[in-house]
Amino acid sequence: MVFQYNRHTCLPSSEGLPDSDDTPVDNELQDLIPGLLKATLVMAWSERMDWFFGVDMGIYYDPDEPAIVPDGFLSLGVERC
């Protein structure tokens, strides 16, 4: 019997992932602008249910690479909660 390793089945749980890069916010605008953008999208696209706007969330694109942590990002074509 040959053991087949699939690295995607061995990903860490959410508890094992960092939730902050411990970098302080440089100024108040860096914190306010993504929130303002999200509020604007909620008003402008109130009828659309196919977008998600995330703020200060780590995006893991490869298990062997560290997360990208943008101040804000927009994903289209996903169900909005």
Secondary structure, 3 states (H helix, E strand, C coil): CCCCCCHHHHCCCHHHCCCCCCCCCCCHHHHHHHHHHHHHHHHHCCCCCCEEEEECCCECCCCCCCCECCCEEEEECCCCC
